[in-house]
Amino acid sequence: MLADIPVRLSVEVGSTALKLSELMELSEGSVVELDRQSHELLDIMANGTLIAKGEVVTVNGRFGIRVVEVVAAEASAAGGVERRQ
């Protein structure tokens, strides 16, 4: 029964804070620097809750995400990451 409930899966590459004036100055070709290093794992979220960490891959010309670490429920609530295998 629970297997049929839809879940929104998203991947967060990083974030940044901008002033409204900086946001309005963005145009095609602008680069916005994010708070994450290029070698860091990305956050995999289910309905806005961190569930795993992963890395970007390509599959048949499309982006995908390889799960590298699964976040334990206790670690997710505390803001940490615990690796499960």
QUIDAZI-V124596 format. One record per helix or strand of 3 or more residues. SS is the DSSP state (h for helix, s for strand). FROM is the first residue (numbers start at 1). TO is the last residue. Records with the same first field share a line. If there is no record, write none. Layout:
SS = FROM-TO / FROM-TO
This chain:
h = 2-4 / 20-24 / 73-78
s = 9-12 / 42-46 / 49-59 / 62-70
